[in-house]
Amino acid sequence: MKKLISATLTAAAAFGLVACDVDQTEEGEMPEVNVEEGNMPEFDVEGPEVETGTTTVEVPTVDVDGPDDAEGEPVTEPSE
């Protein structure tokens, strides 16, 4: 249904563009502009005060041992 609506709208737009005949009847020209010196606005902006520093955090050491088999050898996972 969406495709039918889309095709109908596309066809209507195409017929509308084909039905127009546009001829230029007069040349256009840019207007004359006199640019004079101006004044930019001024702003007084104060940002927030931000304090930076460092903090020391102690991280505990974790010792992880894998499971051992009966002989005390580490168990290895079977490779695929």
C-alpha positions as CSV (number, residue, x, y, z in Angstrom):
1,M,0.0,0.0,0.0
2,K,2.9,2.4,0.9
3,K,4.5,1.6,-2.5
4,L,1.3,2.5,-4.4
5,I,0.9,5.8,-2.5
6,S,4.6,6.6,-3.1
7,A,4.4,5.8,-6.8
8,T,1.2,7.9,-7.2
9,L,2.7,10.9,-5.5
10,T,5.9,10.6,-7.6
11,A,3.9,10.4,-10.8
12,A,1.8,13.4,-9.9
13,A,4.9,15.5,-9.1
14,A,6.5,14.4,-12.4
15,F,3.4,15.4,-14.4
16,G,3.3,18.7,-12.5
17,L,6.9,19.6,-13.4
18,V,6.4,18.6,-17.1
19,A,3.3,20.7,-17.5
20,C,5.1,23.9,-16.6
21,D,6.7,26.1,-19.2
22,V,9.0,28.8,-17.8
23,D,10.5,31.6,-19.9
24,Q,12.7,34.4,-18.5
25,T,11.2,37.7,-19.5
26,E,13.7,40.1,-17.8
27,E,17.3,40.0,-16.5
28,G,17.7,40.4,-12.8
29,E,20.4,42.5,-11.0
30,M,21.7,42.7,-7.5
31,P,20.6,45.7,-5.5
32,E,23.2,48.4,-4.6
33,V,24.2,48.2,-1.0
34,N,26.1,50.9,0.9
35,V,28.0,49.3,3.8
36,E,29.0,51.6,6.6
37,E,31.2,51.1,9.6
38,G,29.3,49.6,12.5
39,N,29.8,48.7,16.1
40,M,29.9,45.1,17.5
41,P,28.2,44.5,20.8
42,E,30.4,44.0,23.9
43,F,29.9,41.3,26.5
44,D,31.3,40.9,30.0
45,V,31.4,37.2,30.7
46,E,32.7,35.6,33.9
47,G,32.9,31.8,34.0
48,P,32.7,29.7,37.1
49,E,35.7,29.1,39.3
50,V,36.9,25.6,39.0
51,E,39.5,24.0,41.4
52,T,41.5,21.1,40.3
53,G,43.7,18.7,42.2
54,T,44.6,15.1,42.8
55,T,43.4,12.5,45.1
56,T,45.3,9.3,46.0
57,V,43.2,6.2,46.3
58,E,44.8,2.9,47.6
59,V,43.8,-0.1,45.4
60,P,44.1,-3.5,47.2
61,T,46.2,-6.2,45.6
62,V,44.2,-9.2,44.6
63,D,46.0,-12.6,44.2
64,V,44.0,-15.0,42.1
65,D,45.0,-18.7,41.8
66,G,43.4,-21.1,39.4
67,P,42.0,-24.5,40.4
68,D,44.6,-27.2,40.9
69,D,44.3,-30.9,40.0
70,A,45.2,-33.8,42.4
71,E,49.0,-33.6,41.6
72,G,49.2,-29.9,42.3
73,E,49.4,-28.9,38.6
74,P,47.2,-26.2,37.2
75,V,44.2,-27.4,35.3
76,T,44.2,-26.3,31.7
77,E,41.1,-25.8,29.7
78,P,40.8,-28.1,26.6
79,S,41.6,-26.3,23.4
80,E,39.0,-26.3,20.7
